[in-house]
Amino acid sequence: MTDKTSDSTNRISVLAVSSSEEDHRSLRDVLQHSNWILNTAGTIAEALQFLEGNSVPLIVTARELPDGSWEDLLDAVAADARPPHVVVTSDCGDRSLWSSVLNRGGYDVLLTPLVPEEVFSVLSHAWRNWHGPHRAGAALRATTMAATDSGIGTFRSGAACAAL
């Protein structure tokens, strides 16, 4: 059985969902010399249309989209037989966002502007988790992350975030 999540050169597909061409360009720049194939959509509707004919292990989505939010996208793909891991991007993050993403079944949060090392780390871990024979649930990841406080210290907070 062929894994439809990659092509014949073992490149791994990821779907970026954002209405911002700058978000797509930034992620494309980070991934251009890697084994990741970047597919893009500007809305949830476009993402779901793409997913009708394609399988991807990972979705990187903006926090807010023209036709909904990351939560709406996560809900829409949750019923898939093997749903992709969803990583949320935001220019502002706090424990509440991170906790919401994990508690709702998302995989992680990436802050923008994107830092290449963080993108590769999060996407690699997410893919290995999705691809592995024993897929750990978000609750296990949340417990591990909470115990180490890893990934939270870099969240931004303050007036810029309060507006979200």
Secondary structure, DSSP 8 states (H G I E B T S, - for coil): ---TTB-TT--EEEEEE-S-HHHHHHHHHHHTTSSEEEEEESSHHHHHHHHHH---SEEEEESEETTEEHHHHHHHHTTSSS--EEEEEESS--HHHHHHHHHTT--EEEESS--HHHHHHHHHHHHHHHHSSS---HHHHHHHHHHHTTTTTT---SHHHHT-
